[in-house]
Amino acid sequence: MTNEQVIVIGGGIAGLTASALLASEGIDVILLESHFQTGGCAGTFKRGKYVFDVGATQVAGLEEGGIHERVFRHLKYPLPYGEILDPGCLVDLGDGTTPIYLWHQPLKWKEERKKQFPGSEKFWSLCSFLHQSNWDFAKQDAVLPIANAWDIKESLKALRFTTLLSGLVIGLSVADLLWLCSCHKDYRLKKFLDLQLQLYSQETSERTAALYGATVLQMAQAPLGLWHLQGSMQKLSDALEACLLRDGGQLRLKHKVVGLIPATESQPWIVDVIDHTGSTVQLTAKDVVFSLPPQSLLQLIKNHTSIPKRYLQRLEQLPKPTGAMVFYGAIAREHLQEICANHLQIYSSEIGSLFCSISLDGDGRAPIGEATFIASAFTKVSLWNGLDENAYLYKKELFLTQILRLLNSSLNISPDKWLHKELATPRSFAKWTGRPEGIVGGLGQNLDSFGPFGLPSRSQLNGLWLCGDSIYPGEGTAGVTQSALMACRQLLASRGGNLIVPQ
């Protein structure tokens, strides 16, 4: 390996995208992934005749001009096939009222809002303006947070007049927007917003930044949309893998990074790796693209004196993201006939928000006439730490029982109709994805950590670039792809190059 090569750590969608983009530009790149397959939280596993998506179950950014469509057009590779979700989701507030449909067509969604939340149109109009302004800014590949003169130049090119206007609410939360629009007493609307925002920002309306919240609240509507991939979420990883290998990049599976030594003026980055044989090897590179949670840097860089003091403090003070409990089930479709959406969000006081994804007939996840059923809820990783095996299994069985009780009662399913059922916990995600303690979803998008106030992809360690769900613009396959593109543009600019992915 030459010192001009780039090592990308982590084979989730962010790491795969970064690797494929760099390889397409002629960079010698090696992608290291500790698992036996790529995909990370957007990966797949099998149980007999069923294929389950590990975490992510829907995709944004497949539409024309969307980030995935742009990347694959740039890479000259077919875009994975997906079907638009309409409705994008059905939300049951658990209070006996009519569930809310997130329709794809804007006019249909507007009528749904009027019926469900009368008197709230001023709020939604404001969100629509902020959403469009943010989208116009983000489509120009703005760089946030700004860390040097190149970042400033690129962000200034992305600015529009509406961006300056939307900047007036930069210090406000979504709950503040409700108050401005005299909707703060609509508790049903607030409950709906809290449930939806927690999926994307891991925060309630009181803590989610208005500029972030206004954007994600309308991701299901045209001209954007949420998509269901044919086959499985693994198809996205497979396509990016193919691009990486086609263009000369290397993919090393079952290669776990166990140590990092930052570059100095006299030496490149040194990456300690346990390879697929169990041997420890050292790799070197001029640049490292790090797609794992940034909290992992504290464990991998053993010598903390090599990290600038303020940056070290920033890393040490990063909040700990949440974990997830995920139910993986299978059932005959005849027992789901009352359900008229493929994605559901159900609230209960016992569990909180339960987000459910049901496979489509013939989509490759289950035999015809059957369906996979995935239901996830947030949990604190601390609840699962330090448990002995018996206590762990008891808690796991307890939560599985609670989730099944909610599903059976809410969806009128007889308990004996499930063909498969199992539960994953933060311990499971730690094993599958290598994320510390099984954390998922990245940093919460609150006023202190979203967009311009987040952790920059341009780190304060020379030659270290960050991407993934903790870096702007946040979680989801579209968000991490955008962050990977941003990191690659910065890296190539530092080498005198210029990566342009056409709109």
N, C-alpha and C positions, 0 to 999 in steps of 0.2 A: 504494500500500500504506500502511495506517495502522500506527502504531507498536504498536497493540494486537494486531496479528496475530502468529501463531506460524509460524515456519519450521521444518519438519522436514527434516533432512538425512539422506538415505539411504533408498532405497525397497525395502529388504529387508522381511521379515515384521515386524520390530520397528517400523520407520519407518511402514509401511503401517498397522499396528494403531494406533499412536499417532495418526496423521493421521485415521484413520476415527473413533476415539473422540472426538477433539477436535472434529471437524466435527459429530458427532452432538450435541455439547453447545452448538452454535451459535457456536463459535470460528471466526474467519477463519483458515484454515490453508493453507499452501502446502507441498507436498512436492516437494523437489528430488532428482532422481535422475540420475546421470551417464550411465547406460546408456540404450539405446533401449527397454528394458522394465524392469518392476519384478521383484522376487523375490530378487535378490542370490544368496546361496548356496543358496536354495531356488527358484531360477529354472529355466528350461528352454531348450534349444536344439534345433534340428532338423538332421538330416543326411539329406537325401532323404526316404525314407518312414519314418524313425525319429525318435522324440521322446525326448530324453535329459534327465533331471533333472540339473542342474549339480552339486549337492552333496548336499543332503538328499534322502533317498529314502523316508523313513517319517515319520509324524506321530504324536505323542502328544497327548492332550487333546481328542479328538473325542467321547469318551463323555459321557453326561449328567453335568453338573457339572464336566466338564473345561474347561480354560481357553479353548480354541477354541469349544466349544459355548456357554459362558457369553457370550463376546464377541459371537458372531453372534446369539444370542438377544437380547442387549441392543440390538444394531444392527438387530434385526428384519429379518434377511436369512437366506436358506436356508444351512444348513451344507453345505459341500462334501461330496460323498458319498465315503466310504471303506469299505474292507473290513478287518475285524480280521485281524491276522496271527497265525495259529496253526499252527505255532509262530512266535513272534516272531523267532527266529533259530535257526540250527543252528551250533554251535561245534565246529570240528575243531582239536584241540590239536596236530595234526601229529606225534603220537608213536605212531601206529598203533592207539590205543585208540578205543573207540566214541565217535562225536560226541555232543555234549550238545544236547538239544532244550529250548528255552525255551518251554514250553507256556503257553498263555493261562490255562487252568483251574488254579487254585492247587493242588488235590489232585493233579492229574496232574503238575504241576511238582514237588510234594513227593515223589512216587514216583520221578520222574526223579533228583532230588537224592540220595535214599537209594541208588539203584542206582549212580549215578556217584561219589558222595562219601560212602561209609558213615561214620557217626560224626560227621557235621557238622551235625546238626539243631540243636544248641545255638546254633551260629553263626547259622544261618538264622532261628531263632526270635528271637534278639536283633535281627537285621537287620529282621525283620518288625515288631517292636515300634517300633524307631526309625523305620522307614518310615511306619507308621501315625501315629505322633506328629508327624513332620515334615509329613505330608500334612494332618493336621487343622489344624496351624499355618498352612501355606501357603494352604489353602483360604479362610482368613479374610482374605486379602490383607494379610498382614503386610508391614511395610516394613523391609527390611534392605539395607545397614547403616544404623543409626540416625544421623541427622545433626542433628536438632533436636527441639524439644518435640512438634511435630505427629507426627513419625515415632515418637517414644516412645509417644504416646497410641494410635496406630493399632496398633503392635506389642503393646502391653499388652492391647488388646481381643482380639487373636488368641491370647494365651497360654492354654494349658490345663495341668492338673496334669501330664499326661504330657509336656508340653513341658519342664517343669522337671526331670522325671526324665531325659529324654533329654539334657538339657543337661549331665549328669554326664560324658558322653563327648565333650564339645566339643573337648577337646584331644587326642583319640585319632585314629589312622588306622584304615583297614580292617584293615591287618595287625595292629594292636593288638587289634582285636576277635577276630581269629583266635587270637592268643596267649591272650586271656582265656578263650576257649572250648576251649582245648587242641587247636586244629586247625592250629596253625602248622607242623606237620611234614607236613601233607598237601600235598605239592608240586604234585600235579595240580590240587587245588582252588585253590591260590594262582595257578597259571598261568592257570586259567580266569578268576579274578577280575581278574588283571592285564590280560588281553585285553579283557574287558568294560568295565572301568573306563577304560581308555585311550580307548575310543570316546566316553565321556561327559565325563570329567574331564581327559583328556590326561595322566593320572598313573597310576602303578602303585599297588598296594594299600599299599605302604609310605608313599606320599605323599598318597594321596587321603583327605580328611577323612572320618571314619567317618559323620558325620551326612549328608553328601552321598552317599557311596557306598552306604549302606544304602538310600537312596531310589531311586537309579537302577538298582540291581541288581534291582528288582522292578517296573520300569515296564511290563514285557510282560504281567504277570498281571492278571486281573480283580480288582477292578472297574475298573482302569485298562486300558491296552493300547496296542499299537502298531498303526497303521493304514496302509493302502496307498490313496492317493487315486486315484479313477477319472480318467482323462485324463492328468494329470501333476501335479507339485507346483505348477505355475503356476495351477491352479484355486484354490488358496488365495489367491494374490496377486490373481487376477482378482476374486474375491469382495470382498476388502478394498478394491480400487480402486473397484468399483461403489458400495460404501457411502460412500467418501470423496466421489466425484463427485455422488452422489445428494443428499448433505447439504450441498452447496455448497463443498466443498473444492476446491483446485486441485492438479493433478498436472503437473509440468513435467519431461518427460523430456529427456535429453541436455542437462542443465544441471549442470555440474560446479562444485562449490564449491572455490574456490582460495584463499580468505582469510577470516578472521574477525576482527572488531574488537569486543572485549567492550563491553557496555553500561556507561555511567557514569551519574551522577545527572542529567547534562544531555543524554545522547544514548542512543538505543536500540542494540541489536546491529546491526552492519553486516556484511552477508554479500556478499563478492565472488564473482561467478558468471560462468563462461564459458557462454553459452547455446548453443542448437542452431545458431545462425548463425556461431558463433565469436567473437561480440562479448562484451566484458566489461561486465557490468552490476552495479549495487549495489542490494541489497535491504536493508530495515531491518525489525526486529521487536522487540517487547518481550521475547519468549521464543524460545529456540532449543532444539529437541529434537534431540539428536545421537545417531544410531544406528550411526555408523561405529565402528571400533575406537578406543578412547580415545587410543591412541598417535598417531592422526592429528591430534589437537589441537595437538601440538607443531609440526607442519608448517603448520597452517592459521592458528594465532594467531602471527603473525610477531613481535609485540612481547611477549616473555616477561615483561617487567616488569609487564604488566597482569594477570599470573596471580599469585595469592598464593604467596609463596615456598614454603611447605610443600606446597601443592598441586602446584606446579611440580615439586618434588622427587619427589612421589609419582608423577606422570606419567612423569618421566624414569626412575624405577626400576621401572616396570612390566616384567615379564618379556615376552620376545617369544614369542608363540604359535608353534605349529608350522605347517608347510605341508602340502600334500597332493599326491600323485600319483594321478590318477584315470584308469582305463582305461574307455573307452566302446566297447562291442562290440555286435554283433548276430549272432544265430545261429538256425538252425531249431530248433524245440522238440524235434524227434525226437532231437536230440543231447544233450538235458538230461533224458532220462527217468529217469536214475538219481538225480536230485536231488529231494528231497521237502520242500523249503522254499524260500521266495522270498527269504530273507535268510540269508546264510552268513558266518561268520567263520572264516578259514583262517589257520593260523600256519605260517610257515616261517622257518628261521634266516637265510635270505638276505634276505627282505623284511620280516619281522616279521608284524604283523597285517594281513591283507587282508580288508576288509569288502565283501561282494558283495550286490548287489540285482538280482533278475531280475524283469522285468515279468510281469504276469498276462496270460493270453490274453484279448484283447478289451478291454484296459484303455486303449487309445488310443495306446500307445507304439510299437507295431509291428503289422504286418499279422497277421491270424489265422494261427497256425501258426509264427510267428516270435517272437523275444523280444529285447528290449534287455537287455544285461548290463553292469552298472556295478560296478567293483571299485576301491576306494580304499585307499591306504596312507599313513601319515604320513611326512613327510620334513622335514629341516631346510631352512629357506629359504636359509640360508647356502651350501648346496651348489649353489645355482642362481644366486647373485649373482656378478656380475663375469665371467661366461663369455662368450667371443666366440661368434658364431653357429655356427661349426663345432663348437666344444666343447659348446655347448648341445645341438645336434642329435644329437651322438654320445651324450651322456649320456641324452638322452631316448629314443633308440633302444635303449640298453642296458637301461634300466628297463622299457621296453615288452616287450622280449624276456624279461626275468626274470618279469614278471607273467604273460605268456602261458605260459611254461614251467610255472609253478606251477599255473595254472588247468587247463592241458591234462593235467598229470599227476594232479592231485588229483581232477578231475571226469571223467577218462577221455574227453577231447575230442580229436579228431584236429585237428592244427594247420590243416588246409586247410578246416575247416568254418566258420570265422568269415566272416560276410558283411560285417562292418564292424569296424574296429579303429583306435583312435587313443588317444593319451595326452595328458592335460593335466597341467601342472606348476604350481608356484607362480607362474611367469611368466604362465601362462594365467589363473589366478585374479586376479592383479593387474590384468590387462586387462579381464576380465569384470566383476569386482565392485568394482574401485577400491581394494581393501584393500592397505595398504602391504606391498610385497614378496610379496603373495599369501597372507598369514597367514590361517588359518581356525580356527574352534572356540573363540575367546575365551581367557580366562585359565584356566590350570590350577586345578582345584578342590582345592588343597592346604590345609594347616592355616593358612597365612598369608594365603590369598586367597579362601576360600569364605565364603558367607553373611555373618555379622556382621563379618568381617574384610576383606571385599572393597571394591571401589570403589563409593561410593554413587551412586545415580541423581541425587541432589540434589548438584550440584557446588558448589564453593566460589566459582564465578563467578556473580554475580547474573543470573538468567534463563537459565541453561544447565542443561539436564536431559539425563541420559544414559540410554540403554537399549540393548539388544542382547546379544550372547552373552558380553560381558565383564562384565555387570552381573547381580546376583542375579535369578533363580536359576541362570543359566548358559545353555549352548548348547541347540540344538534349537528347533524352531518353538514348542513349548509354553513353553520357558524364556524365549525372547525376547519372546513375547506377554505373559507375566507381567511382565516388566521394563517393557514399554511401558505396561501398565495402571498399574503403580506410579508411573512418571514422570508420567503424565497426571493421576493423582489428586493428586500433590504440586503439579504446576503449577496445577491448578484451585483447590486449597486456598489457594495463595498469592494467588489473585485473589478469594478469598472464596466460591468454589464448592465443590461436593461431588459428585464422580463416584462413583456406586454402580452396580456391575455385579452383579446378583443372583446368588446361588449356584444 
